[in-house]
Amino acid sequence: MLGTKLRILIAEDDDELAVGLAQSLRDGGHAVDCVGDGSAADAALRANSFDLLILDLALPEIDGFEVLKRLQARQGKTMVLILSAEDEIDARIRALDLGADDYLTKPFALGELEARLRALARRARGGGALPQCGTLALDRAGQRILDRDRPLELTRTEFMVLAVLIERAGKVVPKAKLFDQLYDWETETELSAIEVFVSRIRKKIDRTGVRIRTVRGLGYLLESVASERELGQDGTD
């Protein structure tokens, strides 16, 4: 739907609306989790990394304004789309001033919601040089990874894993972090599935001058071969 697979948290106390919206987003290829109150939303946002929060303002426990305020205080990069039955201009202004990226009133058409999300995704992708590691460059807008301007042949899941590693090149990425980018809470897939994807990616980037190094007990680190040689490391287990 958005051209990019996102990890999305829906904070909505209307179960019917939340289930329907979550299913539509999952059908679009996104990983979606749902919570029904503000306390659960705040806890989920503290414990996990989400690309997008779809937030109802009239939540029990903690209202949406407080959830938004706490999220912005942590200076996260999560985009926020407000879904609210509150149509007063004061509520809109307050939510936007607190850091919301967009505001949509209920009831709404699914097509309009999808258009809003596409606009947010474009804004998040916008401008600047492509993230790089050695000869590899991440083109999220085009959903591809380039090696010296030539696209690599990757599956969708391999792309998602390698994209995260490129964005955090030179830093250790925990296996659980990669898992969270691919699957929602209800997925029964084992964490060890990440090892399979990393193994496949290693073979595909073997001649690129970039390698994935396993940091035992911590996770994976993407480095150029040159930097690995400087450290006296071979880039593999």
Buried (B, 14 or more C-beta within 10 A) or exposed (E): BBBBBBBBBBBBBBEEBBEEBBEBBBEBEBBBBBBBBBBBBBEBBEEBEBBBBBBBBBBEBBBBBBBBBBBBEEEBEBBBBBBBEBEEEEBBEBBBEBBBBBBBBBEEEEEEBBEBBBBBBEEBBEEEEBBBBBBBBBBBEEBBBBBEEEEBEBEEBBBBBBBBBBBBBEEBBBBEBBBBBBBBEEEEEEEEBBEEBBEBBBEBBEEBBBBBBBEEEEBBBBBBBEBBEEEEBEBEE
